[in-house]
């Protein structure tokens, strides 16, 4: 069988379009001579708390320009029109984005668009050695407590910023470089900053790891496990755990009388990480399709036989029948939610839980580098997605998507209820991201959409926003704050912020 050559699933064409994106000067959407008021709020000291979205993470890393364009920094700039003051962030040293620990690199550099003789060939890490060593602690007053990778329960975990814990994997390197002590907590440091106004956006990572790893993790709403110290990195946080932790975070941030805004959790499955690689990513000619079908004949026969027994419904038997044809074909996947069926040829063994993907399955972005390659270089029939199923970590099935959606809905209900109970602004990030994903949002000069690379909203890691996407986020938060507190903080012109741009890497 010949190897299937799958190019970057249309990523490069999208990247080529992105190379034409312009980067105009940064100007605020402020009418000359305008009068702005703080309404019922005190914006004199803004404190922001959250994860990578709050830190300004983009293109797979935390780098200097990304932090400059973080939504908190944009928001703080606009609050200066209504009494806001200086906003300090734990800035990294360079635009490479990698982190060092005692001179050894421990995180990757940011993604950029690489080119070959002027032709874009896709995203790759920016070449170079970073200069940000986490042992060089950031000191002085801070306003931004965004920690990439943090889940809700991490914010109150002592030692999460311990330098000694980083090599052991018990601490977060991003927080370790600015934590106030080896035993401090993110929320403790944020509360100590004594802000007059705060923005809290946390909870995305409580479901995102499960999603980006194709559901390869535990859903603790099913297990009932309420001890987050035992959770794996790809697990879904139990709804009751999230509610209890989130309530404590809000209580701490409002204890001094501070006002603020709570941001809800978007539909993580609507980001380019899940919408870029098609389910039918396998191109075959007629001869190869016939060969593949012969290899699956025995499996298909077993499905047909089991359909005549009480063990398997005809509907599932049909779904599990593998069939390829000339043209584009759905990839073969593993689906752990399928029925266990004994292997009639091997007593004590079970048949693999195989089926082909459907339009309702979501293939993760990283699958583009795996699909069509050989699982075994010595076996030309071991093409991943054809002769070898795509692993469970590469596809989000409908059942897995439902687990994510159920948790997200519960998290958002908690966030909204606490916003109402405490008189805080409620920011519906879920709704505005849905607008970006469903056709895009028009702005002065273009359309902001979730199309990978060329849509302008998301950076090259297919998860985090671009500067333009963060500007749109800042506007969304501003609008919610203005509505809640009667303020008139001006929004920004998102067209004045860059999106994906060309790289310094040349092959």
N, C-alpha and C positions, 0 to 999 in steps of 0.2 A: 504493500500500500504506500502510495506516495505521501509525503508530508504535506499537510495543509498549511499554506502560508497566509496567516491572518495579519494584515498590517494593523496599524494602531487604531482600528475600529473608528475611522474617520476623525481621530483626534488631531492628526497632523493638518488636515484641511481646516479644522477649526482654529488650530494654532496659527496657520497662515493668515487667516482673516484677522486674528488678533494683532498681528504685526503692524497692521495699518492704524491701530488705535492711537489717537493723539493724546498728548499730555499737556493740556492748557495750564496756564498759571492758576494758582489757588486764590480765589477770591470768594468772600462771603456774600451770600445773597442778602445783602443789606441795602435798603434804600437810603440814599444820602439824606441826612436830616431826619431819619426815622426816630421815633420815640418808643422805647421799650420799657416794660415794667416787670417787676418780679411777682406781682400779684400778692398772693398770700404766703409765698414761700421765701425762704432765706437761702440764697445760693452762694453765700460768701465762701463756703468751703465744701467743695464736691469731693466725695469719696466713692469710688466704684469697686465693686467686689464681684468676682466671677472666675471664669476659666479662660481658655485661649481666646474666646471671642472678645472678652474684656481686655485682654493683654494686647490685642492687635496682631495676633498670630495670622500669618498668611503664607501661601506657597510652601507649606510644610515646615515652617520655622518661625522663630521670633527674631526679626531683624529691625534695624534702626528705622528705616523708612516706614515699615509696617507699624511700628509703635507710634510714629509721628501721625499716622493716619488712623490710629485706633479710634473707635467710636467715642471712648471717654475723652480723648484729647480734643476731638472735634466738638463734642458737647461742651467741654469746659471753655473752649474758645468762644462759643456762642453765649454761654452764661456770663461772660465778662460784660456783655451789654446790659445785664440786669443785676450787677453787683457781685459777680463771680471774681475770683482771684486766681493766683498762680496755681498751676496743676502740675505736680511732679510725678514722673513715672520712673520705674527702675530700668532705665535705658540700658540696652546692650551696647557694645562698642562699635559694631560694624554692620554692614549690609549683607554679610555672608550668612549669618543666622545660626551657625553651629555654636555649641557650648563646649568648653574645656573643663576638665577637672584635673588640677595640678599638671596642666600642660597636655593632657591626653584628651582628644576629642571624644565626646560622649553623645552628642546629638548631631544629626545631619545638617548640612547647609541647605539653604532654601532652593526650591525648584525655580528654574528659568527655562525659557525656550531656547534650545540649542539650534544651530544652523550649520549647514554644510554647503559652502560656497554660496551663501546667501539664501539657501532653501531651508525652511524650518523643518526640523526632524523630530520635534517633540520635546516634552519636558525632561529635564535632567538636573541633578544637583549642581549648583554653581561651584566652579572650581576655586580652590583657595583654602588657606588655613585661617580659621576664625581666631579672634583675639579676646573673646569674652570668657574669662575663667571664673567659674562660680565661687572659687575661694576668695576672690576679690569682692568682698561684700559691699553691697550698695548701702550707704548710710545716709542719714538726713531724713527730713520729713517726706513722706510719700502720700499720694492721693489715689493711685491706681493699684489695687490689690487683685489684679487678674493673674491667675496661675494656670498656664496651659496644662491640660491633663487632669485638672481637679474635678472630682465629683462632689456632689452636695456634702456628703459626710466627711470628705477630706478637709473641708474648711475649718472644722472644729477639732481636727486630730492633732494632738501634741506630737512634736517631732517630725511633722510633715515637711518642715524646712530644715532638718538637721543635715549639715554637711557630712557628718559621719555616716548618716543613713543612706546617702545617695549611692555609694558603691554596692550596698547590700540590697538596693531596690526598695527600701522602706521609706524613702523620702523623695521629694520632688525637686529636681535640680533647679527648676525655674524659681521656686519659692526659696530654696536654700540660699540663693545669692542675695536675697533681700530680707529674709526673716530676721526678727529682732533678737532671737536667741535659738539655741538648739532645741528647746522644748516649746517654743511659741506656736501659736495657731494662726492661720490666715485671718479668721474672723476676729481673734483677739487683737491682732495688729491693726486691723481695719477699724475696730471700735476705738482703739487707743488714738487713732488719728483724729477723733472727735470732730467729724464732719457735721455741717449744718444740713447737708442734703446728700443723699446716697442713691446709687443705682445698684440693684442686685440682679444679676443674671447668672443663674446656676441651675444645673439639672440636665443640660444637653448630654454631658458625658455619662450620665447615669443610664442612658440607653444607646448612646452613639457607638460605643465599643462593640456591643452586641450586634448592632446593625452593620458596621463597616467590616466585621468579620463574618458576615453571612449567617448570623444567628448561631455561631459557634460559641456558645456560652450558656449560662443558666439564667432562667427567668425566675427570680426569687418571689414573684407573685404566685408562681406555681409551686415552688419548693416550700414556701412559707418561712424561709430563713430570714430572720430579722437581725442577724449579727453581721454588720457590714465588714467587720474585721476578718471574716472568713470568705468574703466575696473575691472572685477572680476578676481580672481586669476587663473581661468581656461580658460580665454579668449585668443583668438588669436589676437595678435597685428596687427592693420591695417598696410598694406604694406607702405603707405605713411608716417605714423608715424615712422615706423622703419627707413625708408630711411632718414628722416629729423634728427632723433636723432643720427643715426650712423654717418652721415656726420659731425655733431657737435662734436662727440667724436673724430673722426679722426682729425678734424681741431685743437682741443685742444691739442691732443697728438703730433702733428707735428709742433705746433706753434714755438717751440724753435729750430726747425731744426732737430729734432730727426728723425732717420730712424726707420723702424719697419716692422712688419708682421701682416696681417689680416687673421684670420682663419674663414673659412665658416662654415655653419651649416650642420651637417650630417643628413641622413634620420633617424629621431628619431624612426620610426617604425621598423627599422632593429635591434634594440637592444633586448636583452633577455626578457625585460619587456613585449614585444609583440610577442615573438616567442617561448615561453616556454610552455604555457598552450594551448593544442590543442582545436580546435573548436568542435571536437567530443569526449568530455571528459566524456560522460555519459555511463557507462556500465549497461546493463539491461538484465535480463533473459526473456524468452519468455512470461511467465505469467505476469510479471510486465509491459512489453511492451504492451501487449494486454489491460491491465487495463488502462494504460495511454492513449492509442488510443481511448478507449471508452469515456474518459473524454474530449477529444478534438473533438468528433464526431460532436457536435452542431456547434462549431467554424468552422470546416472544411466544414460543410454543408452550412454555411453562405457564405464562400468564393466561393463555387461552384455556389451558387445562384447569387451572385454579379457579377460573371464572365459572366453571361448572360445579364448584363446591361451595359450601357455606363460608369458606375462609376468605373469599375475595369477591367483591362486587364486580359486575360487568363494567361499571363506570371506572373503577380503579384499574381494572385489567386493561381497559382501553387507554387510559392515561399512561400506563406503564409500558405500552407497546412502543418499541423503538423503530422508527422508519425514516430513512434518508432518501432524498431525491436530488436530481440535478438542480443547482441553484443554491440559494441561501437556506440553511437548515438550523433548527433549534438545537442548542447544545444539549448533550446528555449530562444529567446532574444526579447527585445523591440527594435523596429526600428522606430524612430520618423519621418523618411523620407517616410514612407509608407502612402498610401492614407487614408484619413479620411472616415470611413464608418459608417453610422448611424446604431445603434443597433435596429433591427426590434422588439425586445422584450421589449425595454425600450425607449419610445419616449423621444427625447432630449438628449439621450446618444449615445456614439460612441463605436464601437467594439474596443477592445485592438489591438494595432499594433504589432501583434506577428508574428514571423517566426522562423525557425531554422537557426542556423548559417551555413555558407558555408566556404570552405577553403579560401575564399577571406576576411573573417572577421578576425579581430585580437582580441583575448581574452587577457585581461590585466593580468599581473603576479599575482596581488593581488586576482584575482578571484579564485585562487587555494584554498584559505581558506574559500570560500563561496559556491562554486558549490558542490552540493550533500548534503548540510546541510538543516535543516528544517527552513523555514521562520517563521513557527508557531509550536513550540514544541509540542503542543497538537494535531496537524493535520499531520498525517503521509503522507498525499498526497501533502504536501506543500514543496516538495523538490525543492530547487533553481536550475534552469536549466532544470527542468522536469515539475512539476506541477505549479511552479511559475517561470516566466521568469527571466533570469539574467537582472539586472538593466542596464539602459543606460550607467552607469558609468563603466561597466565591459567589454564592447565590443566596438571596433572601427570598424564601418561599412566602406564599400567602399567609400561612399559619405563623411564620416568624414575624411578618409584617404586622399581623394582628396583635401579637404580644407587645411589640413596640408601641403600636397605636393605643392599646389599652393603658399601658404605663404612662404614656405621654398625656393622655386625657386626664388621668388621675393627678399627675403632677400639676397640670394647668389648673385643675379645679382647686387644688390647694393654694396655688399662687394667687389666683383671682380672689378667693375667699379671704386670704390674709391681707390683700390690698384693700378690699372693701372694709374689713374689720378695723384696719389701722389708718384709714383715710389716706392711703397712698395711691399714686398714679399706677394704673395697670396698663402695661404695654403689650399689645397683642402682636408679638413678632410672628406668631403662627399665621395670622391672616395676611400680613404684608409679604411674607415669604411665599405664600401661596399665590399671590398676585404676580410675583417675579417668576415663579415656576410655570404659571398658566398664561403664557403669552407675553409676559413681560410688562414693565412699567415705563411709560413714556416720561422723558424729562427733556429739558431744554437742550436739544442737540442730539437726541438719540433715544434708544430703547434699552432699558436695563433688563436682562433676562438671565435665566440659569443655564443657557447653552454653554457647554464647556469652552473655555478660553475666549471665544468671540462674544459671549453674551454680556461681559462686563461686570457681572455681579460677583462671580466667584473666582478665586485665585487658582493657581495651577495644581494645588492639592485636591481640588474638586470638593472641598468641604468648607473652607474658610473664605470669607468675603475678600474682595479686592478693596483698595482704598475707596473706590466708588461705591462698593457695596456697604462698607462701613459708614460712609457719609449718608447713605440711604437709611441705614440703621439709626444713626444719630438723629436724623429728621423724624423718624418714627417715634423715638423716645421724646424728643422735644414736643411733638404734637400732643402726646399723652400727658406730659407734664403741664403744658399750657392749659389743657382741658380741665385737669384736676385742680390746679392752683390759680387759675385766672391770670397766669403770666403771659407775656408776649415775647418769649425768647424767639429770635429769628432763626429760621432754618437756613441751610446752605444749598447752593446750587451744585447738585451732585455731578453735573457735567464738568465741573472744574476740578474733579479728582480723577487720578489715573486709574486705568484698569490693568489688564495684562499687557506687558510690553516686551520688546525684544530683549535678547540675552546678550551678555558679554562673552558667553561660551561660543567658541567657533571650533568645529572639528575639522 
